[in-house]
Amino acid sequence: MLKGWVTIDGALAELYPEQAGNVYYYDTRTGLMAKGEVTIDGVNHCFDAISGNLIW
């Protein structure tokens, strides 16, 4: 299970070339992908509501 910040690169990019370079965040306890506006370690982030890709 992926947890924390994940950038699709290296071996993951070979498996998912259309997502290469994308950044995602998975909750460190539950493993759920962050979507929408989320505060992580006191910093606000915005993730795509469908794909979960980091927007800002």
N, CA, C, O and CB atoms as a CASP TS submission, in Angstrom:
PFRMAT TS
TARGET T0000
AUTHOR 0000-0000-0000
METHOD Language model
MODEL 1
PARENT N/A
ATOM      1  N   MET     1       0.844  -1.168   0.000  1.00  0.00           N
ATOM      2  CA  MET     1       0.000   0.000   0.000  1.00  0.00           C
ATOM      3  C   MET     1       0.890   1.232   0.000  1.00  0.00           C
ATOM      4  O   MET     1       1.868   1.309   0.743  1.00  0.00           O
ATOM      5  CB  MET     1      -0.960  -0.003   1.212  1.00  0.00           C
ATOM      6  N   LEU     2       0.534   2.203  -0.851  1.00  0.00           N
ATOM      7  CA  LEU     2       1.261   3.465  -0.895  1.00  0.00           C
ATOM      8  C   LEU     2       0.770   4.369   0.230  1.00  0.00           C
ATOM      9  O   LEU     2      -0.421   4.410   0.539  1.00  0.00           O
ATOM     10  CB  LEU     2       1.088   4.157  -2.271  1.00  0.00           C
ATOM     11  N   LYS     3       1.707   5.090   0.835  1.00  0.00           N
ATOM     12  CA  LYS     3       1.353   6.043   1.893  1.00  0.00           C
ATOM     13  C   LYS     3       2.246   7.255   1.772  1.00  0.00           C
ATOM     14  O   LYS     3       3.394   7.150   1.339  1.00  0.00           O
ATOM     15  CB  LYS     3       1.484   5.403   3.306  1.00  0.00           C
ATOM     16  N   GLY     4       1.715   8.424   2.158  1.00  0.00           N
ATOM     17  CA  GLY     4       2.475   9.661   2.095  1.00  0.00           C
ATOM     18  C   GLY     4       2.504  10.210   0.677  1.00  0.00           C
ATOM     19  O   GLY     4       1.651   9.883  -0.148  1.00  0.00           O
ATOM     20  N   TRP     5       3.504  11.055   0.406  1.00  0.00           N
ATOM     21  CA  TRP     5       3.645  11.679  -0.913  1.00  0.00           C
ATOM     22  C   TRP     5       4.218  10.673  -1.901  1.00  0.00           C
ATOM     23  O   TRP     5       5.184   9.974  -1.595  1.00  0.00           O
ATOM     24  CB  TRP     5       4.547  12.936  -0.838  1.00  0.00           C
ATOM     25  N   VAL     6       3.622  10.604  -3.079  1.00  0.00           N
ATOM     26  CA  VAL     6       4.079   9.683  -4.119  1.00  0.00           C
ATOM     27  C   VAL     6       4.174  10.447  -5.434  1.00  0.00           C
ATOM     28  O   VAL     6       3.203  11.059  -5.880  1.00  0.00           O
ATOM     29  CB  VAL     6       3.118   8.454  -4.253  1.00  0.00           C
ATOM     30  N   THR     7       5.351  10.405  -6.048  1.00  0.00           N
ATOM     31  CA  THR     7       5.551  10.951  -7.387  1.00  0.00           C
ATOM     32  C   THR     7       5.695   9.773  -8.337  1.00  0.00           C
ATOM     33  O   THR     7       6.456   8.842  -8.072  1.00  0.00           O
ATOM     34  CB  THR     7       6.807  11.901  -7.450  1.00  0.00           C
ATOM     35  N   ILE     8       4.970   9.815  -9.432  1.00  0.00           N
ATOM     36  CA  ILE     8       5.032   8.722 -10.399  1.00  0.00           C
ATOM     37  C   ILE     8       6.287   8.909 -11.243  1.00  0.00           C
ATOM     38  O   ILE     8       6.311   9.697 -12.188  1.00  0.00           O
ATOM     39  CB  ILE     8       3.746   8.676 -11.298  1.00  0.00           C
ATOM     40  N   ASP     9       7.327   8.166 -10.878  1.00  0.00           N
ATOM     41  CA  ASP     9       8.586   8.191 -11.624  1.00  0.00           C
ATOM     42  C   ASP     9       9.244   6.823 -11.507  1.00  0.00           C
ATOM     43  O   ASP     9       8.745   5.949 -10.799  1.00  0.00           O
ATOM     44  CB  ASP     9       9.537   9.316 -11.097  1.00  0.00           C
ATOM     45  N   GLY    10      10.334   6.641 -12.184  1.00  0.00           N
ATOM     46  CA  GLY    10      11.055   5.374 -12.117  1.00  0.00           C
ATOM     47  C   GLY    10      10.195   4.199 -12.547  1.00  0.00           C
ATOM     48  O   GLY    10       9.557   4.241 -13.599  1.00  0.00           O
ATOM     49  N   ALA    11      10.177   3.144 -11.729  1.00  0.00           N
ATOM     50  CA  ALA    11       9.434   1.922 -12.051  1.00  0.00           C
ATOM     51  C   ALA    11       7.935   2.186 -12.157  1.00  0.00           C
ATOM     52  O   ALA    11       7.258   1.589 -12.994  1.00  0.00           O
ATOM     53  CB  ALA    11       9.698   0.850 -10.996  1.00  0.00           C
ATOM     54  N   LEU    12       7.410   3.077 -11.311  1.00  0.00           N
ATOM     55  CA  LEU    12       5.983   3.398 -11.397  1.00  0.00           C
ATOM     56  C   LEU    12       5.652   4.065 -12.728  1.00  0.00           C
ATOM     57  O   LEU    12       4.594   3.804 -13.301  1.00  0.00           O
ATOM     58  CB  LEU    12       5.567   4.311 -10.234  1.00  0.00           C
ATOM     59  N   ALA    13       6.541   4.921 -13.228  1.00  0.00           N
ATOM     60  CA  ALA    13       6.308   5.591 -14.508  1.00  0.00           C
ATOM     61  C   ALA    13       6.339   4.592 -15.663  1.00  0.00           C
ATOM     62  O   ALA    13       5.659   4.785 -16.672  1.00  0.00           O
ATOM     63  CB  ALA    13       7.355   6.690 -14.736  1.00  0.00           C
ATOM     64  N   GLU    14       7.121   3.531 -15.518  1.00  0.00           N
ATOM     65  CA  GLU    14       7.133   2.499 -16.553  1.00  0.00           C
ATOM     66  C   GLU    14       5.805   1.745 -16.567  1.00  0.00           C
ATOM     67  O   GLU    14       5.324   1.352 -17.630  1.00  0.00           O
ATOM     68  CB  GLU    14       8.304   1.519 -16.330  1.00  0.00           C
ATOM     69  N   LEU    15       5.214   1.543 -15.395  1.00  0.00           N
ATOM     70  CA  LEU    15       3.924   0.867 -15.311  1.00  0.00           C
ATOM     71  C   LEU    15       2.772   1.777 -15.736  1.00  0.00           C
ATOM     72  O   LEU    15       1.796   1.316 -16.327  1.00  0.00           O
ATOM     73  CB  LEU    15       3.690   0.367 -13.896  1.00  0.00           C
ATOM     74  N   TYR    16       2.894   3.080 -15.430  1.00  0.00           N
ATOM     75  CA  TYR    16       1.833   4.051 -15.702  1.00  0.00           C
ATOM     76  C   TYR    16       2.403   5.263 -16.443  1.00  0.00           C
ATOM     77  O   TYR    16       2.459   6.353 -15.874  1.00  0.00           O
ATOM     78  CB  TYR    16       1.150   4.496 -14.385  1.00  0.00           C
ATOM     79  N   PRO    17       2.826   5.094 -17.699  1.00  0.00           N
ATOM     80  CA  PRO    17       3.498   6.188 -18.417  1.00  0.00           C
ATOM     81  C   PRO    17       2.631   7.442 -18.584  1.00  0.00           C
ATOM     82  O   PRO    17       3.167   8.550 -18.630  1.00  0.00           O
ATOM     83  CB  PRO    17       3.931   5.703 -19.777  1.00  0.00           C
ATOM     84  N   GLU    18       1.309   7.290 -18.677  1.00  0.00           N
ATOM     85  CA  GLU    18       0.431   8.454 -18.845  1.00  0.00           C
ATOM     86  C   GLU    18       0.359   9.301 -17.578  1.00  0.00           C
ATOM     87  O   GLU    18      -0.109  10.439 -17.627  1.00  0.00           O
ATOM     88  CB  GLU    18      -0.970   8.002 -19.240  1.00  0.00           C
ATOM     89  N   GLN    19       0.816   8.766 -16.444  1.00  0.00           N
ATOM     90  CA  GLN    19       0.798   9.498 -15.178  1.00  0.00           C
ATOM     91  C   GLN    19       2.199   9.931 -14.735  1.00  0.00           C
ATOM     92  O   GLN    19       2.356  10.456 -13.632  1.00  0.00           O
ATOM     93  CB  GLN    19       0.162   8.641 -14.096  1.00  0.00           C
ATOM     94  N   ALA    20       3.195   9.725 -15.558  1.00  0.00           N
ATOM     95  CA  ALA    20       4.585  10.068 -15.203  1.00  0.00           C
ATOM     96  C   ALA    20       4.682  11.535 -14.783  1.00  0.00           C
ATOM     97  O   ALA    20       4.189  12.423 -15.478  1.00  0.00           O
ATOM     98  CB  ALA    20       5.542   9.789 -16.396  1.00  0.00           C
ATOM     99  N   GLY    21       5.317  11.774 -13.648  1.00  0.00           N
ATOM    100  CA  GLY    21       5.513  13.122 -13.126  1.00  0.00           C
ATOM    101  C   GLY    21       4.388  13.610 -12.224  1.00  0.00           C
ATOM    102  O   GLY    21       4.557  14.618 -11.539  1.00  0.00           O
ATOM    103  N   ASN    22       3.253  12.934 -12.201  1.00  0.00           N
ATOM    104  CA  ASN    22       2.145  13.341 -11.336  1.00  0.00           C
ATOM    105  C   ASN    22       2.492  13.090  -9.871  1.00  0.00           C
ATOM    106  O   ASN    22       3.248  12.174  -9.546  1.00  0.00           O
ATOM    107  CB  ASN    22       0.853  12.587 -11.716  1.00  0.00           C
ATOM    108  N   VAL    23       1.924  13.920  -8.992  1.00  0.00           N
ATOM    109  CA  VAL    23       2.165  13.805  -7.555  1.00  0.00           C
ATOM    110  C   VAL    23       0.838  13.552  -6.853  1.00  0.00           C
ATOM    111  O   VAL    23      -0.163  14.212  -7.133  1.00  0.00           O
ATOM    112  CB  VAL    23       2.854  15.086  -6.993  1.00  0.00           C
ATOM    113  N   TYR    24       0.843  12.586  -5.935  1.00  0.00           N
ATOM    114  CA  TYR    24      -0.347  12.201  -5.190  1.00  0.00           C
ATOM    115  C   TYR    24       0.000  12.150  -3.706  1.00  0.00           C
ATOM    116  O   TYR    24       1.171  12.081  -3.333  1.00  0.00           O
ATOM    117  CB  TYR    24      -0.899  10.830  -5.683  1.00  0.00           C
ATOM    118  N   TYR    25      -1.028  12.184  -2.868  1.00  0.00           N
ATOM    119  CA  TYR    25      -0.816  12.009  -1.436  1.00  0.00           C
ATOM    120  C   TYR    25      -1.784  10.947  -0.941  1.00  0.00           C
ATOM    121  O   TYR    25      -2.985  11.012  -1.205  1.00  0.00           O
ATOM    122  CB  TYR    25      -1.007  13.353  -0.660  1.00  0.00           C
ATOM    123  N   TYR    26      -1.242   9.957  -0.211  1.00  0.00           N
ATOM    124  CA  TYR    26      -2.037   8.896   0.396  1.00  0.00           C
ATOM    125  C   TYR    26      -1.938   9.027   1.908  1.00  0.00           C
ATOM    126  O   TYR    26      -0.839   9.103   2.457  1.00  0.00           O
ATOM    127  CB  TYR    26      -1.561   7.487  -0.077  1.00  0.00           C
ATOM    128  N   ASP    27      -3.080   9.055   2.581  1.00  0.00           N
ATOM    129  CA  ASP    27      -3.116   9.189   4.033  1.00  0.00           C
ATOM    130  C   ASP    27      -2.169   8.171   4.668  1.00  0.00           C
ATOM    131  O   ASP    27      -2.159   7.001   4.285  1.00  0.00           O
ATOM    132  CB  ASP    27      -4.560   8.999   4.568  1.00  0.00           C
ATOM    133  N   THR    28      -1.380   8.617   5.632  1.00  0.00           N
ATOM    134  CA  THR    28      -0.359   7.755   6.236  1.00  0.00           C
ATOM    135  C   THR    28      -0.942   6.687   7.155  1.00  0.00           C
ATOM    136  O   THR    28      -0.256   5.720   7.487  1.00  0.00           O
ATOM    137  CB  THR    28       0.622   8.596   7.011  1.00  0.00           C
ATOM    138  N   ARG    29      -2.185   6.844   7.566  1.00  0.00           N
ATOM    139  CA  ARG    29      -2.819   5.808   8.405  1.00  0.00           C
ATOM    140  C   ARG    29      -3.738   4.902   7.597  1.00  0.00           C
ATOM    141  O   ARG    29      -3.689   3.679   7.731  1.00  0.00           O
ATOM    142  CB  ARG    29      -3.612   6.457   9.538  1.00  0.00           C
ATOM    143  N   THR    30      -4.580   5.510   6.753  1.00  0.00           N
ATOM    144  CA  THR    30      -5.583   4.716   6.038  1.00  0.00           C
ATOM    145  C   THR    30      -5.166   4.315   4.635  1.00  0.00           C
ATOM    146  O   THR    30      -5.682   3.341   4.087  1.00  0.00           O
ATOM    147  CB  THR    30      -6.861   5.476   5.962  1.00  0.00           C
ATOM    148  N   GLY    31      -4.229   5.063   4.045  1.00  0.00           N
ATOM    149  CA  GLY    31      -3.816   4.796   2.666  1.00  0.00           C
ATOM    150  C   GLY    31      -4.758   5.383   1.634  1.00  0.00           C
ATOM    151  O   GLY    31      -4.561   5.172   0.437  1.00  0.00           O
ATOM    152  N   LEU    32      -5.789   6.124   2.071  1.00  0.00           N
ATOM    153  CA  LEU    32      -6.732   6.715   1.127  1.00  0.00           C
ATOM    154  C   LEU    32      -6.095   7.881   0.386  1.00  0.00           C
ATOM    155  O   LEU    32      -5.372   8.681   0.979  1.00  0.00           O
ATOM    156  CB  LEU    32      -7.999   7.177   1.851  1.00  0.00           C
ATOM    157  N   MET    33      -6.370   7.975  -0.929  1.00  0.00           N
ATOM    158  CA  MET    33      -5.841   9.050  -1.757  1.00  0.00           C
ATOM    159  C   MET    33      -6.543  10.364  -1.429  1.00  0.00           C
ATOM    160  O   MET    33      -7.766  10.407  -1.290  1.00  0.00           O
ATOM    161  CB  MET    33      -6.001   8.714  -3.249  1.00  0.00           C
ATOM    162  N   ALA    34      -5.759  11.432  -1.307  1.00  0.00           N
ATOM    163  CA  ALA    34      -6.318  12.758  -1.062  1.00  0.00           C
ATOM    164  C   ALA    34      -6.961  13.282  -2.340  1.00  0.00           C
ATOM    165  O   ALA    34      -6.404  13.140  -3.429  1.00  0.00           O
ATOM    166  CB  ALA    34      -5.226  13.736  -0.557  1.00  0.00           C
ATOM    167  N   LYS    35      -8.143  13.890  -2.199  1.00  0.00           N
ATOM    168  CA  LYS    35      -8.847  14.504  -3.321  1.00  0.00           C
ATOM    169  C   LYS    35      -9.506  15.774  -2.833  1.00  0.00           C
ATOM    170  O   LYS    35      -9.958  15.839  -1.690  1.00  0.00           O
ATOM    171  CB  LYS    35      -9.896  13.535  -3.936  1.00  0.00           C
ATOM    172  N   GLY    36      -9.568  16.792  -3.691  1.00  0.00           N
ATOM    173  CA  GLY    36     -10.150  18.077  -3.308  1.00  0.00           C
ATOM    174  C   GLY    36      -9.158  18.876  -2.471  1.00  0.00           C
ATOM    175  O   GLY    36      -7.950  18.650  -2.551  1.00  0.00           O
ATOM    176  N   GLU    37      -9.663  19.803  -1.675  1.00  0.00           N
ATOM    177  CA  GLU    37      -8.807  20.620  -0.813  1.00  0.00           C
ATOM    178  C   GLU    37      -8.536  19.886   0.488  1.00  0.00           C
ATOM    179  O   GLU    37      -9.458  19.466   1.187  1.00  0.00           O
ATOM    180  CB  GLU    37      -9.455  21.994  -0.532  1.00  0.00           C
ATOM    181  N   VAL    38      -7.242  19.738   0.806  1.00  0.00           N
ATOM    182  CA  VAL    38      -6.827  18.965   1.979  1.00  0.00           C
ATOM    183  C   VAL    38      -5.707  19.721   2.685  1.00  0.00           C
ATOM    184  O   VAL    38      -4.840  20.298   2.030  1.00  0.00           O
ATOM    185  CB  VAL    38      -6.362  17.523   1.576  1.00  0.00           C
ATOM    186  N   THR    39      -5.720  19.721   4.020  1.00  0.00           N
ATOM    187  CA  THR    39      -4.626  20.296   4.804  1.00  0.00           C
ATOM    188  C   THR    39      -3.736  19.148   5.269  1.00  0.00           C
ATOM    189  O   THR    39      -4.187  18.225   5.947  1.00  0.00           O
ATOM    190  CB  THR    39      -5.166  21.133   6.028  1.00  0.00           C
ATOM    191  N   ILE    40      -2.454  19.228   4.888  1.00  0.00           N
ATOM    192  CA  ILE    40      -1.476  18.203   5.247  1.00  0.00           C
ATOM    193  C   ILE    40      -0.347  18.890   5.994  1.00  0.00           C
ATOM    194  O   ILE    40       0.304  19.784   5.454  1.00  0.00           O
ATOM    195  CB  ILE    40      -0.941  17.439   3.982  1.00  0.00           C
ATOM    196  N   ASP    41      -0.112  18.482   7.225  1.00  0.00           N
ATOM    197  CA  ASP    41       0.924  19.087   8.072  1.00  0.00           C
ATOM    198  C   ASP    41       0.791  20.603   8.130  1.00  0.00           C
ATOM    199  O   ASP    41       1.792  21.319   8.095  1.00  0.00           O
ATOM    200  CB  ASP    41       2.312  18.712   7.559  1.00  0.00           C
ATOM    201  N   GLY    42      -0.452  21.097   8.220  1.00  0.00           N
ATOM    202  CA  GLY    42      -0.707  22.523   8.365  1.00  0.00           C
ATOM    203  C   GLY    42      -0.631  23.326   7.078  1.00  0.00           C
ATOM    204  O   GLY    42      -0.734  24.552   7.122  1.00  0.00           O
ATOM    205  N   VAL    43      -0.455  22.675   5.934  1.00  0.00           N
ATOM    206  CA  VAL    43      -0.359  23.361   4.646  1.00  0.00           C
ATOM    207  C   VAL    43      -1.533  22.926   3.773  1.00  0.00           C
ATOM    208  O   VAL    43      -1.806  21.733   3.638  1.00  0.00           O
ATOM    209  CB  VAL    43       1.005  23.057   3.941  1.00  0.00           C
ATOM    210  N   ASN    44      -2.233  23.910   3.175  1.00  0.00           N
ATOM    211  CA  ASN    44      -3.364  23.594   2.305  1.00  0.00           C
ATOM    212  C   ASN    44      -2.864  23.159   0.931  1.00  0.00           C
ATOM    213  O   ASN    44      -1.949  23.761   0.369  1.00  0.00           O
ATOM    214  CB  ASN    44      -4.311  24.808   2.176  1.00  0.00           C
ATOM    215  N   HIS    45      -3.478  22.112   0.408  1.00  0.00           N
ATOM    216  CA  HIS    45      -3.155  21.591  -0.918  1.00  0.00           C
ATOM    217  C   HIS    45      -4.457  21.349  -1.654  1.00  0.00           C
ATOM    218  O   HIS    45      -5.493  21.122  -1.029  1.00  0.00           O
ATOM    219  CB  HIS    45      -2.304  20.282  -0.833  1.00  0.00           C
ATOM    220  N   CYS    46      -4.413  21.397  -2.975  1.00  0.00           N
ATOM    221  CA  CYS    46      -5.587  21.107  -3.784  1.00  0.00           C
ATOM    222  C   CYS    46      -5.251  19.958  -4.734  1.00  0.00           C
ATOM    223  O   CYS    46      -4.279  20.022  -5.486  1.00  0.00           O
ATOM    224  CB  CYS    46      -6.055  22.371  -4.573  1.00  0.00           C
ATOM    225  N   PHE    47      -6.064  18.916  -4.688  1.00  0.00           N
ATOM    226  CA  PHE    47      -5.896  17.744  -5.532  1.00  0.00           C
ATOM    227  C   PHE    47      -7.101  17.629  -6.455  1.00  0.00           C
ATOM    228  O   PHE    47      -8.211  18.009  -6.082  1.00  0.00           O
ATOM    229  CB  PHE    47      -5.723  16.459  -4.678  1.00  0.00           C
ATOM    230  N   ASP    48      -6.886  17.105  -7.656  1.00  0.00           N
ATOM    231  CA  ASP    48      -7.980  16.882  -8.588  1.00  0.00           C
ATOM    232  C   ASP    48      -9.019  15.982  -7.924  1.00  0.00           C
ATOM    233  O   ASP    48      -8.670  14.981  -7.298  1.00  0.00           O
ATOM    234  CB  ASP    48      -7.464  16.255  -9.916  1.00  0.00           C
ATOM    235  N   ALA    49     -10.296  16.339  -8.061  1.00  0.00           N
ATOM    236  CA  ALA    49     -11.373  15.603  -7.389  1.00  0.00           C
ATOM    237  C   ALA    49     -11.567  14.203  -7.953  1.00  0.00           C
ATOM    238  O   ALA    49     -12.115  13.339  -7.269  1.00  0.00           O
ATOM    239  CB  ALA    49     -12.670  16.373  -7.498  1.00  0.00           C
ATOM    240  N   ILE    50     -11.131  13.959  -9.180  1.00  0.00           N
ATOM    241  CA  ILE    50     -11.306  12.637  -9.784  1.00  0.00           C
ATOM    242  C   ILE    50     -10.023  11.821  -9.742  1.00  0.00           C
ATOM    243  O   ILE    50     -10.008  10.697  -9.242  1.00  0.00           O
ATOM    244  CB  ILE    50     -11.780  12.774 -11.221  1.00  0.00           C
ATOM    245  N   SER    51      -8.927  12.403 -10.279  1.00  0.00           N
ATOM    246  CA  SER    51      -7.679  11.631 -10.389  1.00  0.00           C
ATOM    247  C   SER    51      -6.844  11.670  -9.121  1.00  0.00           C
ATOM    248  O   SER    51      -6.053  10.756  -8.886  1.00  0.00           O
ATOM    249  CB  SER    51      -6.854  12.147 -11.540  1.00  0.00           C
ATOM    250  N   GLY    52      -6.997  12.705  -8.292  1.00  0.00           N
ATOM    251  CA  GLY    52      -6.172  12.841  -7.092  1.00  0.00           C
ATOM    252  C   GLY    52      -4.825  13.480  -7.347  1.00  0.00           C
ATOM    253  O   GLY    52      -4.014  13.588  -6.427  1.00  0.00           O
ATOM    254  N   ASN    53      -4.562  13.912  -8.587  1.00  0.00           N
ATOM    255  CA  ASN    53      -3.289  14.544  -8.921  1.00  0.00           C
ATOM    256  C   ASN    53      -3.176  15.904  -8.245  1.00  0.00           C
ATOM    257  O   ASN    53      -4.145  16.662  -8.217  1.00  0.00           O
ATOM    258  CB  ASN    53      -3.140  14.691 -10.443  1.00  0.00           C
ATOM    259  N   LEU    54      -2.007  16.220  -7.701  1.00  0.00           N
ATOM    260  CA  LEU    54      -1.776  17.507  -7.029  1.00  0.00           C
ATOM    261  C   LEU    54      -1.907  18.653  -8.029  1.00  0.00           C
ATOM    262  O   LEU    54      -1.270  18.646  -9.082  1.00  0.00           O
ATOM    263  CB  LEU    54      -0.376  17.535  -6.359  1.00  0.00           C
ATOM    264  N   ILE    55      -2.749  19.649  -7.685  1.00  0.00           N
ATOM    265  CA  ILE    55      -2.914  20.835  -8.518  1.00  0.00           C
ATOM    266  C   ILE    55      -2.053  21.968  -7.964  1.00  0.00           C
ATOM    267  O   ILE    55      -1.322  22.615  -8.714  1.00  0.00           O
ATOM    268  CB  ILE    55      -4.407  21.262  -8.587  1.00  0.00           C
ATOM    269  N   TRP    56      -2.137  22.214  -6.636  1.00  0.00           N
ATOM    270  CA  TRP    56      -1.285  23.187  -5.941  1.00  0.00           C
ATOM    271  C   TRP    56      -1.187  22.865  -4.486  1.00  0.00           C
ATOM    272  O   TRP    56      -0.511  23.574  -3.741  1.00  0.00           O
ATOM    273  CB  TRP    56      -1.809  24.598  -6.117  1.00  0.00           C
TER
END
